[in-house]
Amino acid sequence: MGILRVEQADLERLRFTLTVAEDLDCSGLPVCGEQVCTYDEGFIHGLLSSHTGREFQVREVDCWASGDRVCRFEAHAL
């Protein structure tokens, strides 16, 4: 997946901002203006859901392929 870092964590509300540097899915891809890390969204969803017993919504908000140098995800419990 890459180097996972927790940028922000609100444990009471189960809201997280996570970054993945050196993402195996897209680091080094040419900029195409799209967010392409759907595998990582699913991986983070599964990780958080299995550890908390709650369902999560995870979406990528920044991506290497859209011109950023890390992939950033926002996650929150449903």
C-alpha positions, -999 to +999 in steps of 0.1 A: +000+000+000+027+025+010+036+045+041+005+051+061+003+081+084-025+093+106-028+131+101-059+136+123-079+114+145-111+122+163-117+090+183-150+102+198-166+108+164-146+082+146-133+106+119-098+103+104-076+119+079-049+095+066-021+099+041-003+073+021+031+083+008+049+062-019+016+046-028+021+014-047-010+021-068-002+055-082+032+070-071+050+080-102+020+079-125+016+109-148-008+135-137-042+128-152-064+149-130-082+120-114-081+102-081-073+066-088-067+049-054-100+030-051-081-001-038-067+020-009-102+033-001-114-002+002-084-013+022-088+015+047-125+009+049-119-028+058-092-020+083-112+006+102-144-015+100-128-047+113-111-029+142-141-009+153-171-031+143-186+000+126-191+008+089-170+036+074-172+058+044-137+064+030-129+088+001-097+100-014-094+137-013-059+142-027-040+118-051-006+116-068-024+112-101-042+145-096-010+164-089-004+159-052+026+142-037+007+120-013-026+103-014-049+116+013-081+100+026-109+111+048-128+084+067-158+086+091-181+061+107-216+058+094 
